[in-house]
Amino acid sequence: MASTVRPAPLAAPDRPGLAIGLVVTVTMVFVTMDALAKVLTETGMAPESIMTFRYAIVLTALAPWTVYHWKDRPLATSRPWLHVARGVLLIGTATTFVYALKYLPLEVATAIGFASPLYVTILSVPFLGEKVGMRRWMAVVLGFGGVLLILRPGGENFHWAMLLPLVTSLCWASSLIITRAMRGTERPMTVMIWSTGAGFLAILPFGIVAFEPPTGEQWVYLIVVAACNLAAQYLMIRAYMMAAASILAPFSYFTLLWATLVGVFIFGSVPDWLTIIGASVLAGSGLYVWHRERMAVAKTAAPVSGSEPA
């Protein structure tokens, strides 16, 4: 089978500016999708049903493109298990977060999910071979301190569902690391099709158990959610194939801005001061990690090597 796979394309040069713009756009699209998913949970729809329908709609949308480009072998890959792993991680990301939205305000769940860039920095060391110095490690620790400010375990505002976005962020960070690892060997639409198919098969048994026919209003929301997912996933794949994960990760913090605005104007919720402080600490630590990464790249490119970047 491996001999029939189309030769891998050469890796294109990094384009960090464009990749950053794509990530910022993706954060807006994802918040829109999450807000609609929260609305669906408020109508009584189970999260696993939302995910099953969402993935089924996305696969249906991808089918005509796949058939049209069939002669270009859109499913051809030499790394099927990476695609499967990515798909399972993404369905874990989506399902745990929608479950969190059943119990938490959008901006609170989003703020806790800000741990994903910290996970990306941690995971980029063993899986991508990226160097992370002491100062960036300290920023990561500080960032998790911000998470604790938001969670306040043992406090009266703590809810067990606050732990779900931590699982969400770990799954999401792991999927981004896999996306970066496939750079230069896989085409974006191949990644999209494989990951969507794997995620659908993973969630389908749970969706069948929780199945209830959607109402007309729910169908409208589901279609828009699926469209947002399709657009955001494709743009994210392109972004992480254009620049290093540790460069792009901090820009996902734009998510909090959009989530706060949606929370205020759509759901009428406002984060408390400790949540704002915790999210600010998270954002600050992430931006510092990004700053140190830029310095590390500059030192690597310099003609005279210096000490290990921190």
Backbone as CSV, one residue per row, in Angstrom:
resi,resn,N_x,N_y,N_z,CA_x,CA_y,CA_z,C_x,C_y,C_z
1,MET,0.821,-1.205,0.000,0.000,0.000,0.000,0.858,1.260,0.000
2,ALA,1.983,1.221,0.749,2.797,2.429,0.884,3.336,2.899,-0.453
3,SER,3.578,1.959,-1.403,4.146,2.336,-2.685,3.171,3.109,-3.552
4,THR,1.872,3.026,-3.230,0.875,3.722,-4.048,0.602,5.133,-3.559
5,VAL,1.197,5.500,-2.424,0.948,6.822,-1.867,1.700,7.881,-2.652
6,ARG,1.027,8.949,-2.969,1.647,10.043,-3.704,2.854,10.568,-2.927
7,PRO,3.972,10.903,-3.589,5.138,11.424,-2.892,4.780,12.674,-2.098
8,ALA,5.354,12.791,-0.904,5.054,13.928,-0.032,5.573,15.217,-0.640
9,PRO,4.804,16.287,-0.584,5.270,17.563,-1.084,6.381,18.114,-0.214
10,LEU,7.236,18.939,-0.798,8.298,19.571,-0.034,7.694,20.592,0.927
11,ALA,8.300,20.730,2.105,7.816,21.685,3.081,7.982,23.105,2.557
12,ALA,6.914,23.880,2.630,6.966,25.269,2.192,7.632,26.116,3.270
13,PRO,8.210,27.252,2.903,8.828,28.129,3.896,7.797,28.615,4.906
14,ASP,8.245,28.836,6.134,7.341,29.364,7.159,6.864,30.768,6.782
15,ARG,5.601,31.046,7.089,5.001,32.373,6.855,4.280,32.782,8.138
16,PRO,5.037,33.167,9.175,4.428,33.420,10.485,3.398,34.530,10.499
17,GLY,3.591,35.591,9.719,2.627,36.691,9.712,1.255,36.233,9.267
18,LEU,1.196,35.529,8.147,-0.078,35.021,7.645,-0.658,33.993,8.606
19,ALA,0.198,33.131,9.159,-0.273,32.107,10.090,-0.912,32.735,11.322
20,ILE,-0.328,33.812,11.844,-0.888,34.497,13.003,-2.266,35.071,12.670
21,GLY,-2.401,35.677,11.501,-3.691,36.205,11.077,-4.748,35.118,10.986
22,LEU,-4.356,33.954,10.488,-5.296,32.834,10.396,-5.732,32.371,11.779
23,VAL,-4.785,32.305,12.716,-5.121,31.851,14.067,-6.100,32.811,14.732
24,VAL,-5.890,34.108,14.583,-6.800,35.099,15.172,-8.204,34.944,14.577
25,THR,-8.268,34.732,13.264,-9.571,34.516,12.615,-10.229,33.248,13.128
26,VAL,-9.428,32.206,13.286,-9.955,30.931,13.763,-10.538,31.063,15.164
27,THR,-9.895,31.864,16.026,-10.427,32.030,17.382,-11.835,32.620,17.355
28,MET,-12.071,33.568,16.456,-13.403,34.164,16.340,-14.422,33.136,15.861
29,VAL,-14.033,32.331,14.897,-14.941,31.320,14.357,-15.252,30.264,15.416
30,PHE,-14.234,29.855,16.169,-14.446,28.842,17.201,-15.368,29.351,18.314
31,VAL,-15.217,30.611,18.702,-16.094,31.153,19.743,-17.543,31.186,19.249
32,THR,-17.734,31.547,17.997,-19.082,31.510,17.419,-19.653,30.098,17.486
33,MET,-18.839,29.122,17.122,-19.267,27.727,17.165,-19.603,27.295,18.592
34,ASP,-18.755,27.677,19.553,-18.988,27.295,20.942,-20.264,27.934,21.492
35,ALA,-20.497,29.199,21.127,-21.707,29.874,21.597,-22.955,29.164,21.089
36,LEU,-22.925,28.757,19.831,-24.079,28.045,19.275,-24.233,26.671,19.911
37,ALA,-23.112,26.019,20.215,-23.183,24.725,20.895,-23.784,24.876,22.283
38,LYS,-23.437,25.953,22.972,-24.021,26.209,24.291,-25.533,26.412,24.172
39,VAL,-25.951,27.139,23.147,-27.384,27.324,22.914,-28.057,25.970,22.698
40,LEU,-27.405,25.092,21.947,-27.977,23.766,21.699,-28.115,22.962,22.993
41,THR,-27.110,23.056,23.889,-27.231,22.343,25.162,-28.385,22.903,25.988
42,GLU,-28.639,24.210,25.857,-29.738,24.827,26.602,-31.101,24.416,26.047
43,THR,-31.125,23.936,24.802,-32.374,23.413,24.247,-32.597,21.954,24.642
44,GLY,-31.645,21.379,25.379,-31.794,20.007,25.852,-31.060,18.970,25.040
45,MET,-30.264,19.375,24.047,-29.553,18.418,23.202,-28.282,17.940,23.899
46,ALA,-28.044,16.634,23.899,-26.877,16.056,24.558,-25.605,16.417,23.791
47,PRO,-24.495,16.690,24.493,-23.240,17.036,23.817,-22.780,15.996,22.807
48,GLU,-22.924,14.710,23.150,-22.484,13.681,22.197,-23.357,13.670,20.945
49,SER,-24.625,14.037,21.087,-25.485,14.151,19.908,-25.064,15.341,19.052
50,ILE,-24.742,16.452,19.709,-24.280,17.631,18.977,-23.038,17.283,18.164
51,MET,-22.097,16.574,18.786,-20.854,16.217,18.098,-21.100,15.240,16.952
52,THR,-21.982,14.275,17.169,-22.262,13.290,16.116,-22.873,13.966,14.894
53,PHE,-23.875,14.817,15.124,-24.499,15.522,14.015,-23.514,16.480,13.350
54,ARG,-22.707,17.172,14.161,-21.750,18.127,13.601,-20.775,17.430,12.668
55,TYR,-20.230,16.314,13.112,-19.261,15.597,12.293,-19.920,14.970,11.071
56,ALA,-21.146,14.500,11.230,-21.855,13.922,10.086,-22.101,14.980,9.012
57,ILE,-22.468,16.184,9.429,-22.703,17.277,8.472,-21.393,17.671,7.783
58,VAL,-20.312,17.744,8.553,-19.019,18.105,7.961,-18.589,17.055,6.944
59,LEU,-18.740,15.780,7.282,-18.380,14.716,6.330,-19.232,14.800,5.068
60,THR,-20.508,15.110,5.235,-21.388,15.266,4.075,-20.921,16.418,3.195
61,ALA,-20.476,17.500,3.828,-19.973,18.650,3.064,-18.660,18.331,2.357
62,LEU,-17.841,17.486,2.979,-16.548,17.132,2.384,-16.679,16.106,1.251
63,ALA,-17.770,15.353,1.253,-17.921,14.263,0.280,-17.836,14.731,-1.177
64,PRO,-18.570,15.791,-1.603,-18.471,16.220,-3.005,-17.058,16.644,-3.393
65,TRP,-16.379,17.355,-2.500,-14.996,17.773,-2.793,-14.104,16.550,-2.961
66,THR,-14.291,15.562,-2.088,-13.471,14.352,-2.145,-13.689,13.611,-3.455
67,VAL,-14.955,13.469,-3.858,-15.260,12.763,-5.114,-14.704,13.539,-6.304
68,TYR,-14.857,14.862,-6.288,-14.395,15.686,-7.403,-12.875,15.579,-7.584
69,HIS,-12.158,15.486,-6.475,-10.690,15.424,-6.524,-10.162,14.005,-6.361
70,TRP,-11.009,13.013,-6.621,-10.622,11.632,-6.347,-9.365,11.215,-7.119
71,LYS,-9.217,11.703,-8.349,-8.039,11.330,-9.144,-6.745,11.865,-8.533
72,ASP,-6.861,12.878,-7.663,-5.682,13.422,-6.973,-5.379,12.670,-5.679
73,ARG,-6.130,11.624,-5.438,-5.937,10.757,-4.265,-5.953,11.548,-2.958
74,PRO,-7.082,12.167,-2.613,-7.146,13.003,-1.404,-6.999,12.220,-0.105
75,LEU,-7.216,10.902,-0.142,-7.083,10.091,1.068,-5.711,9.443,1.188
76,ALA,-4.870,9.606,0.177,-3.562,8.954,0.187,-2.678,9.528,1.287
77,THR,-2.132,8.651,2.114,-1.267,9.077,3.208,-0.335,7.950,3.611
78,SER,0.803,8.318,4.105,1.737,7.329,4.651,1.718,7.343,6.175
79,ARG,0.827,8.168,6.777,0.805,8.313,8.230,-0.632,8.212,8.763
80,PRO,-1.309,7.121,8.465,-2.725,7.023,8.844,-2.969,7.099,10.348
81,TRP,-2.073,6.519,11.147,-2.321,6.493,12.578,-2.187,7.868,13.213
82,LEU,-1.351,8.727,12.639,-1.297,10.104,13.130,-2.627,10.815,12.870
83,HIS,-3.205,10.563,11.707,-4.513,11.152,11.387,-5.586,10.658,12.356
84,VAL,-5.577,9.351,12.623,-6.567,8.784,13.541,-6.406,9.391,14.934
85,ALA,-5.157,9.486,15.396,-4.904,10.071,16.711,-5.384,11.510,16.765
86,ARG,-5.124,12.265,15.712,-5.566,13.654,15.669,-7.097,13.737,15.710
87,GLY,-7.755,12.869,14.958,-9.216,12.886,14.932,-9.816,12.555,16.284
88,VAL,-9.257,11.567,16.982,-9.766,11.192,18.300,-9.524,12.321,19.299
89,LEU,-8.357,12.954,19.225,-8.063,14.074,20.124,-9.017,15.241,19.882
90,LEU,-9.334,15.513,18.625,-10.231,16.623,18.314,-11.661,16.356,18.791
91,ILE,-12.111,15.109,18.659,-13.460,14.817,19.142,-13.485,14.864,20.665
92,GLY,-12.368,14.500,21.301,-12.268,14.650,22.750,-12.282,16.107,23.156
93,THR,-11.574,16.941,22.385,-11.567,18.382,22.621,-12.973,18.954,22.580
94,ALA,-13.673,18.661,21.505,-14.999,19.248,21.289,-16.023,18.756,22.304
95,THR,-16.032,17.456,22.563,-17.065,16.890,23.428,-16.898,17.337,24.876
96,THR,-15.664,17.312,25.388,-15.462,17.734,26.782,-15.787,19.210,26.967
97,PHE,-15.501,20.031,25.946,-15.781,21.453,26.086,-17.279,21.730,26.044
98,VAL,-18.002,21.037,25.182,-19.449,21.240,25.129,-20.097,20.772,26.434
99,TYR,-19.581,19.685,27.013,-20.073,19.272,28.324,-19.830,20.366,29.362
100,ALA,-18.650,20.996,29.301,-18.351,22.089,30.232,-19.329,23.244,30.054
101,LEU,-19.711,23.518,28.801,-20.622,24.631,28.527,-22.023,24.398,29.078
102,LYS,-22.356,23.141,29.369,-23.654,22.861,29.987,-23.734,23.481,31.380
103,TYR,-22.582,23.613,32.046,-22.574,24.026,33.442,-21.874,25.364,33.692
104,LEU,-21.047,25.806,32.755,-20.222,26.988,32.986,-20.560,28.096,31.993
105,PRO,-20.353,29.366,32.384,-20.443,30.456,31.411,-19.378,30.284,30.330
106,LEU,-19.671,30.769,29.145,-18.763,30.612,28.018,-17.382,31.179,28.321
107,GLU,-17.340,32.382,28.923,-16.050,33.026,29.149,-15.222,32.306,30.210
108,VAL,-15.876,31.677,31.199,-15.142,30.940,32.228,-14.540,29.662,31.644
109,ALA,-15.350,28.906,30.904,-14.838,27.694,30.270,-13.701,28.026,29.306
110,THR,-13.855,29.123,28.579,-12.820,29.542,27.630,-11.545,29.943,28.357
111,ALA,-11.680,30.673,29.453,-10.507,31.117,30.200,-9.707,29.930,30.726
112,ILE,-10.387,28.934,31.270,-9.689,27.737,31.763,-9.010,27.011,30.606
113,GLY,-9.669,27.008,29.458,-9.092,26.354,28.277,-7.848,27.033,27.760
114,PHE,-7.527,28.206,28.295,-6.315,28.907,27.886,-5.047,28.160,28.278
115,ALA,-5.195,27.079,29.017,-4.023,26.270,29.354,-3.427,25.580,28.133
116,SER,-4.166,25.521,27.018,-3.663,24.789,25.857,-2.331,25.315,25.319
117,PRO,-2.101,26.651,25.224,-0.779,27.095,24.772,0.347,26.662,25.703
118,LEU,0.054,26.555,27.007,1.066,26.071,27.939,1.380,24.613,27.661
119,TYR,0.339,23.828,27.406,0.550,22.429,27.046,1.339,22.308,25.741
120,VAL,1.037,23.185,24.777,1.758,23.147,23.507,3.245,23.361,23.740
121,THR,3.585,24.346,24.581,4.990,24.608,24.878,5.642,23.395,25.516
122,ILE,4.944,22.765,26.450,5.490,21.579,27.117,5.669,20.430,26.122
123,LEU,4.637,20.162,25.330,4.668,19.014,24.421,5.593,19.225,23.239
124,SER,5.876,20.488,22.892,6.749,20.733,21.743,8.173,20.276,22.002
125,VAL,8.546,20.103,23.265,9.907,19.662,23.592,10.116,18.194,23.244
126,PRO,9.324,17.250,23.804,9.573,15.842,23.478,9.122,15.425,22.083
127,PHE,8.088,16.078,21.542,7.513,15.612,20.287,8.001,16.360,19.055
128,LEU,8.405,17.619,19.214,8.878,18.396,18.069,10.351,18.762,18.181
129,GLY,10.964,18.466,19.313,12.374,18.765,19.483,12.679,20.238,19.652
130,GLU,11.663,21.056,19.992,11.898,22.478,20.191,12.530,22.714,21.560
131,LYS,13.410,23.712,21.649,14.109,24.007,22.892,13.335,25.040,23.704
132,VAL,13.165,24.742,24.979,12.484,25.657,25.889,13.395,25.870,27.093
133,GLY,13.824,27.117,27.306,14.743,27.425,28.394,14.046,27.694,29.707
134,MET,14.840,28.001,30.730,14.328,28.151,32.090,13.283,29.251,32.208
135,ARG,13.492,30.380,31.537,12.540,31.486,31.673,11.175,31.116,31.118
136,ARG,11.163,30.393,30.026,9.869,29.975,29.479,9.204,28.932,30.377
137,TRP,10.004,28.058,30.989,9.421,27.102,31.932,8.783,27.835,33.106
138,MET,9.454,28.900,33.582,8.884,29.696,34.680,7.573,30.354,34.258
139,ALA,7.512,30.799,32.993,6.277,31.404,32.486,5.157,30.377,32.426
140,VAL,5.497,29.144,32.067,4.493,28.080,32.027,3.944,27.822,33.425
141,VAL,4.847,27.756,34.419,4.407,27.544,35.803,3.510,28.688,36.258
142,LEU,3.891,29.929,35.929,3.077,31.083,36.285,1.707,30.996,35.616
143,GLY,1.691,30.543,34.364,0.423,30.397,33.659,-0.515,29.432,34.347
144,PHE,0.015,28.324,34.841,-0.832,27.373,35.561,-1.277,27.950,36.906
145,GLY,-0.485,28.888,37.453,-0.954,29.620,38.624,-2.194,30.433,38.293
146,GLY,-2.224,31.014,37.093,-3.414,31.721,36.633,-4.611,30.799,36.525
147,VAL,-4.370,29.558,36.086,-5.449,28.570,36.017,-6.044,28.339,37.402
148,LEU,-5.179,28.239,38.401,-5.657,28.010,39.768,-6.491,29.186,40.268
149,LEU,-6.123,30.410,39.863,-6.925,31.573,40.251,-8.341,31.486,39.688
150,ILE,-8.444,30.957,38.483,-9.765,30.816,37.866,-10.546,29.682,38.524
151,LEU,-9.860,28.549,38.754,-10.538,27.381,39.313,-10.934,27.590,40.775
152,ARG,-10.000,28.099,41.566,-10.200,28.236,43.007,-10.762,26.946,43.616
153,PRO,-9.999,25.842,43.488,-10.496,24.561,44.011,-10.773,24.651,45.512
154,GLY,-11.906,24.122,45.903,-12.308,24.183,47.299,-13.131,25.403,47.639
155,GLY,-13.169,26.391,46.749,-13.951,27.596,46.993,-15.419,27.391,46.665
156,GLU,-16.231,28.361,47.047,-17.680,28.225,46.854,-18.085,28.319,45.390
157,ASN,-17.247,28.951,44.565,-17.564,29.075,43.141,-17.020,27.922,42.304
158,PHE,-16.289,27.003,42.941,-15.717,25.890,42.177,-16.809,24.902,41.780
159,HIS,-16.739,24.449,40.533,-17.657,23.439,40.020,-16.809,22.360,39.342
160,TRP,-17.197,21.108,39.536,-16.397,20.023,38.968,-16.212,20.158,37.463
161,ALA,-17.178,20.790,36.794,-17.093,20.950,35.338,-15.928,21.851,34.933
162,MET,-15.369,22.616,35.885,-14.213,23.453,35.570,-12.989,22.621,35.193
163,LEU,-12.991,21.347,35.580,-11.872,20.468,35.226,-11.953,20.018,33.765
164,LEU,-13.143,20.047,33.197,-13.307,19.571,31.825,-12.511,20.406,30.812
165,PRO,-12.501,21.760,30.905,-11.696,22.514,29.942,-10.197,22.222,30.030
166,LEU,-9.724,21.737,31.193,-8.319,21.333,31.283,-8.054,20.108,30.415
167,VAL,-9.019,19.180,30.403,-8.913,18.019,29.506,-9.022,18.480,28.056
168,THR,-9.955,19.401,27.824,-10.124,19.968,26.485,-8.822,20.568,25.974
169,SER,-8.175,21.377,26.823,-6.967,22.075,26.387,-5.815,21.115,26.134
170,LEU,-5.725,20.047,26.923,-4.663,19.060,26.702,-4.884,18.320,25.381
171,CYS,-6.122,17.935,25.112,-6.428,17.259,23.842,-6.142,18.184,22.656
172,TRP,-6.545,19.452,22.785,-6.343,20.417,21.705,-4.855,20.641,21.447
173,ALA,-4.082,20.823,22.527,-2.642,21.035,22.370,-1.985,19.832,21.705
174,SER,-2.394,18.642,22.090,-1.823,17.430,21.491,-2.153,17.345,20.007
175,SER,-3.362,17.750,19.637,-3.734,17.720,18.222,-2.923,18.730,17.411
176,LEU,-2.603,19.887,18.023,-1.788,20.889,17.330,-0.363,20.397,17.125
177,ILE,0.161,19.681,18.097,1.505,19.114,17.966,1.529,18.101,16.819
178,ILE,0.498,17.288,16.722,0.425,16.317,15.622,0.313,17.042,14.280
179,THR,-0.486,18.107,14.241,-0.619,18.881,13.005,0.729,19.417,12.557
180,ARG,1.478,19.971,13.487,2.803,20.499,13.156,3.733,19.384,12.702
181,ALA,3.638,18.206,13.332,4.508,17.084,12.979,4.249,16.589,11.555
182,MET,3.026,16.811,11.042,2.686,16.355,9.694,3.011,17.384,8.618
183,ARG,3.543,18.541,9.043,3.873,19.595,8.091,4.855,19.072,7.039
184,GLY,4.550,19.339,5.775,5.439,18.956,4.689,5.239,17.545,4.176
185,THR,4.426,16.733,4.891,4.194,15.360,4.431,2.733,15.095,4.094
186,GLU,1.836,15.951,4.577,0.407,15.737,4.365,-0.241,17.007,3.831
187,ARG,-1.210,16.833,2.942,-1.954,17.978,2.422,-3.073,18.358,3.387
188,PRO,-3.382,19.660,3.486,-4.395,20.104,4.465,-5.732,19.381,4.353
189,MET,-6.245,19.193,3.135,-7.543,18.537,3.000,-7.461,17.056,3.351
190,THR,-6.304,16.432,3.128,-6.128,15.043,3.555,-6.220,14.953,5.072
191,VAL,-5.582,15.892,5.749,-5.654,15.939,7.210,-7.101,16.142,7.656
192,MET,-7.791,17.059,6.994,-9.174,17.361,7.343,-10.072,16.132,7.199
193,ILE,-9.983,15.450,6.070,-10.867,14.312,5.800,-10.598,13.168,6.773
194,TRP,-9.337,12.820,6.940,-8.984,11.718,7.835,-9.410,12.025,9.273
195,SER,-9.097,13.223,9.751,-9.399,13.565,11.142,-10.907,13.605,11.394
196,THR,-11.647,14.135,10.429,-13.098,14.192,10.587,-13.700,12.795,10.594
197,GLY,-13.230,11.954,9.695,-13.729,10.583,9.644,-13.419,9.810,10.914
198,ALA,-12.183,9.950,11.408,-11.796,9.251,12.636,-12.597,9.759,13.829
199,GLY,-12.792,11.078,13.916,-13.568,11.639,15.014,-15.017,11.184,14.984
200,PHE,-15.585,11.123,13.776,-16.972,10.692,13.636,-17.148,9.251,14.101
201,LEU,-16.236,8.369,13.690,-16.332,6.968,14.105,-16.156,6.817,15.615
202,ALA,-15.329,7.695,16.205,-15.096,7.610,17.646,-16.327,8.041,18.449
203,ILE,-17.045,9.061,17.975,-18.181,9.583,18.734,-19.496,8.896,18.378
204,LEU,-19.559,8.221,17.232,-20.820,7.649,16.746,-21.518,6.735,17.751
205,PRO,-20.815,5.787,18.409,-21.533,4.921,19.368,-22.211,5.711,20.485
206,PHE,-21.553,6.779,20.969,-22.134,7.596,22.034,-23.316,8.412,21.503
207,GLY,-23.196,8.861,20.253,-24.284,9.605,19.646,-25.521,8.760,19.441
208,ILE,-25.328,7.486,19.102,-26.459,6.579,18.902,-27.207,6.367,20.217
209,VAL,-26.449,6.195,21.294,-27.072,5.978,22.606,-27.904,7.187,23.021
210,ALA,-27.389,8.391,22.741,-28.069,9.621,23.181,-29.008,10.199,22.122
211,PHE,-29.266,9.454,21.055,-29.981,10.020,19.907,-31.400,10.469,20.245
212,GLU,-31.716,11.693,19.815,-33.083,12.217,19.769,-33.184,13.062,18.506
213,PRO,-34.275,12.950,17.748,-34.390,13.726,16.506,-34.322,15.227,16.781
214,PRO,-33.461,15.964,16.074,-33.389,17.417,16.275,-34.657,18.108,15.789
215,THR,-34.977,19.209,16.448,-36.074,20.048,15.969,-35.575,20.889,14.795
216,GLY,-36.500,21.596,14.135,-36.093,22.449,13.021,-35.092,23.508,13.442
217,GLU,-35.333,24.119,14.604,-34.419,25.145,15.101,-33.041,24.554,15.399
218,GLN,-33.025,23.362,15.986,-31.752,22.712,16.296,-30.975,22.372,15.027
219,TRP,-31.691,21.986,13.963,-31.012,21.698,12.701,-30.289,22.930,12.168
220,VAL,-30.917,24.080,12.274,-30.283,25.319,11.806,-28.995,25.565,12.575
221,TYR,-29.059,25.457,13.898,-27.862,25.650,14.721,-26.782,24.626,14.375
222,LEU,-27.187,23.377,14.198,-26.225,22.315,13.895,-25.498,22.575,12.582
223,ILE,-26.222,23.038,11.583,-25.594,23.301,10.281,-24.593,24.444,10.379
224,VAL,-24.956,25.499,11.115,-24.032,26.621,11.279,-22.811,26.186,12.097
225,VAL,-23.030,25.401,13.141,-21.920,24.879,13.948,-20.966,24.064,13.077
226,ALA,-21.518,23.203,12.229,-20.691,22.376,11.354,-19.908,23.235,10.358
227,ALA,-20.554,24.282,9.826,-19.866,25.176,8.887,-18.705,25.890,9.573
228,CYS,-18.917,26.343,10.806,-17.842,26.986,11.565,-16.703,26.011,11.814
229,ASN,-17.051,24.784,12.171,-16.031,23.769,12.419,-15.202,23.496,11.177
230,LEU,-15.876,23.363,10.031,-15.186,23.071,8.782,-14.202,24.181,8.427
231,ALA,-14.659,25.429,8.513,-13.805,26.563,8.182,-12.646,26.695,9.160
232,ALA,-12.942,26.582,10.453,-11.905,26.778,11.467,-10.843,25.696,11.411
233,GLN,-11.247,24.442,11.231,-10.278,23.355,11.177,-9.334,23.505,9.991
234,TYR,-9.885,23.863,8.844,-9.037,24.010,7.664,-8.037,25.150,7.860
235,LEU,-8.517,26.283,8.352,-7.629,27.427,8.552,-6.569,27.130,9.610
236,MET,-6.946,26.392,10.655,-5.971,26.048,11.689,-4.901,25.111,11.150
237,ILE,-5.309,24.150,10.337,-4.331,23.248,9.723,-3.339,24.043,8.893
238,ARG,-3.853,24.966,8.082,-2.967,25.781,7.250,-2.013,26.616,8.103
239,ALA,-2.545,27.186,9.186,-1.722,28.044,10.041,-0.577,27.268,10.659
240,TYR,-0.852,26.085,11.210,0.183,25.331,11.897,1.123,24.616,10.947
241,MET,0.839,24.676,9.660,1.799,24.202,8.668,2.644,25.353,8.124
242,MET,2.355,26.576,8.576,3.093,27.758,8.126,4.042,28.310,9.185
243,ALA,3.873,27.903,10.440,4.702,28.470,11.506,4.758,27.505,12.678
244,ALA,5.769,27.684,13.521,5.980,26.815,14.677,4.851,26.952,15.690
245,ALA,4.547,25.835,16.346,3.463,25.817,17.323,3.702,26.815,18.446
246,SER,4.945,26.924,18.913,5.230,27.815,20.034,5.111,29.285,19.651
247,ILE,5.185,29.606,18.368,4.978,30.987,17.912,3.484,31.313,17.857
248,LEU,2.695,30.380,17.369,1.277,30.646,17.147,0.426,30.509,18.403
249,ALA,0.843,29.651,19.330,0.008,29.327,20.483,-0.508,30.548,21.238
250,PRO,0.321,31.560,21.551,-0.196,32.692,22.339,-1.330,33.457,21.672
251,PHE,-1.411,33.418,20.357,-2.436,34.202,19.677,-3.827,33.592,19.830
252,SER,-3.872,32.368,20.353,-5.177,31.797,20.648,-5.851,32.542,21.802
253,TYR,-5.093,33.402,22.522,-5.675,34.179,23.611,-6.708,35.186,23.122
254,PHE,-6.738,35.453,21.842,-7.811,36.291,21.319,-9.173,35.656,21.584
255,THR,-9.160,34.344,21.803,-10.414,33.655,22.100,-11.125,34.271,23.290
256,LEU,-10.363,34.653,24.329,-10.989,35.208,25.520,-11.705,36.517,25.219
257,LEU,-11.128,37.333,24.360,-11.776,38.585,23.990,-13.129,38.309,23.360
258,TRP,-13.151,37.436,22.345,-14.416,37.130,21.669,-15.399,36.469,22.631
259,ALA,-14.906,35.535,23.468,-15.794,34.828,24.391,-16.411,35.783,25.413
260,THR,-15.612,36.737,25.895,-16.135,37.710,26.857,-17.207,38.581,26.220
261,LEU,-16.954,39.039,24.987,-17.936,39.868,24.287,-19.235,39.098,24.044
262,VAL,-19.103,37.840,23.617,-20.298,37.017,23.394,-21.019,36.770,24.711
263,GLY,-20.244,36.497,25.781,-20.862,36.261,27.085,-21.663,37.457,27.569
264,VAL,-21.096,38.646,27.375,-21.757,39.865,27.839,-22.991,40.180,27.005
265,PHE,-22.842,40.170,25.679,-23.914,40.656,24.810,-24.934,39.586,24.410
266,ILE,-24.560,38.321,24.488,-25.491,37.253,24.092,-26.067,36.534,25.306
267,PHE,-25.191,36.157,26.264,-25.650,35.367,27.405,-25.816,36.195,28.678
268,GLY,-25.424,37.460,28.648,-25.591,38.317,29.805,-24.738,37.946,30.994
269,SER,-23.583,37.324,30.767,-22.695,36.926,31.863,-21.395,37.723,31.796
270,VAL,-20.839,38.023,32.965,-19.606,38.794,33.060,-18.655,38.052,33.998
271,PRO,-17.405,37.831,33.617,-16.466,37.137,34.505,-16.153,37.963,35.745
272,ASP,-15.938,37.289,36.886,-15.587,38.018,38.097,-14.112,38.433,38.043
273,TRP,-13.698,39.207,39.056,-12.352,39.782,39.020,-11.258,38.731,39.104
274,LEU,-11.448,37.703,39.905,-10.411,36.667,39.997,-10.256,35.921,38.677
275,THR,-11.368,35.699,37.994,-11.283,35.066,36.674,-10.541,35.964,35.693
276,ILE,-10.828,37.261,35.754,-10.135,38.206,34.871,-8.644,38.240,35.181
277,ILE,-8.307,38.261,36.482,-6.895,38.274,36.865,-6.204,36.981,36.428
278,GLY,-6.861,35.848,36.688,-6.275,34.566,36.290,-6.063,34.470,34.796
279,ALA,-7.059,34.911,34.028,-6.923,34.888,32.572,-5.824,35.833,32.110
280,SER,-5.680,36.972,32.798,-4.620,37.923,32.445,-3.247,37.332,32.717
281,VAL,-3.119,36.610,33.834,-1.851,35.939,34.141,-1.526,34.898,33.070
282,LEU,-2.560,34.145,32.684,-2.374,33.159,31.617,-1.926,33.825,30.327
283,ALA,-2.600,34.902,29.956,-2.258,35.601,28.717,-0.853,36.182,28.800
284,GLY,-0.517,36.761,29.949,0.809,37.336,30.101,1.904,36.307,30.004
285,SER,1.704,35.149,30.634,2.715,34.099,30.570,2.843,33.567,29.144
286,GLY,1.706,33.440,28.455,1.752,32.966,27.070,2.469,33.940,26.157
287,LEU,2.213,35.217,26.341,2.883,36.226,25.520,4.380,36.264,25.812
288,TYR,4.750,36.018,27.066,6.179,35.979,27.386,6.849,34.776,26.717
289,VAL,6.160,33.635,26.744,6.689,32.455,26.052,6.899,32.763,24.578
290,TRP,5.920,33.437,23.985,6.036,33.813,22.571,7.231,34.742,22.354
291,HIS,7.421,35.727,23.256,8.547,36.657,23.146,9.879,35.913,23.223
292,ARG,10.000,34.984,24.169,11.246,34.226,24.299,11.484,33.328,23.093
293,GLU,10.392,32.817,22.500,10.536,31.991,21.294,11.110,32.822,20.151
294,ARG,10.622,34.043,20.005,11.140,34.915,18.959,12.632,35.187,19.169
295,MET,13.026,35.396,20.411,14.430,35.617,20.712,15.265,34.377,20.416
296,ALA,14.684,33.202,20.725,15.394,31.950,20.463,15.621,31.750,18.967
297,VAL,14.585,32.071,18.173,14.715,31.943,16.717,15.778,32.895,16.193
298,ALA,15.801,34.117,16.724,16.794,35.102,16.292,18.208,34.641,16.632
299,LYS,18.394,34.066,17.817,19.721,33.588,18.210,20.172,32.421,17.342
300,THR,19.219,31.554,17.018,19.556,30.408,16.166,20.003,30.864,14.793
301,ALA,19.373,31.941,14.295,19.711,32.443,12.960,20.983,33.282,12.953
302,ALA,21.463,33.703,14.128,22.644,34.557,14.190,23.882,33.782,13.789
303,PRO,24.898,34.450,13.163,26.083,33.752,12.703,26.945,33.241,13.840
304,VAL,26.865,33.905,15.020,27.647,33.445,16.159,26.672,32.924,17.196
305,SER,26.849,31.668,17.593,25.919,31.076,18.537,26.211,31.539,19.933
306,GLY,25.140,31.736,20.704,25.295,32.173,22.074,24.873,31.064,23.021
307,SER,24.454,31.458,24.191,23.996,30.468,25.161,22.650,29.932,24.761
308,GLU,22.225,28.870,25.405,20.930,28.246,25.097,19.815,29.224,25.352
309,PRO,18.892,29.398,24.377,17.799,30.344,24.562,16.933,29.950,25.739
310,ALA,16.459,30.975,26.441,15.588,30.723,27.581,14.180,31.141,27.271
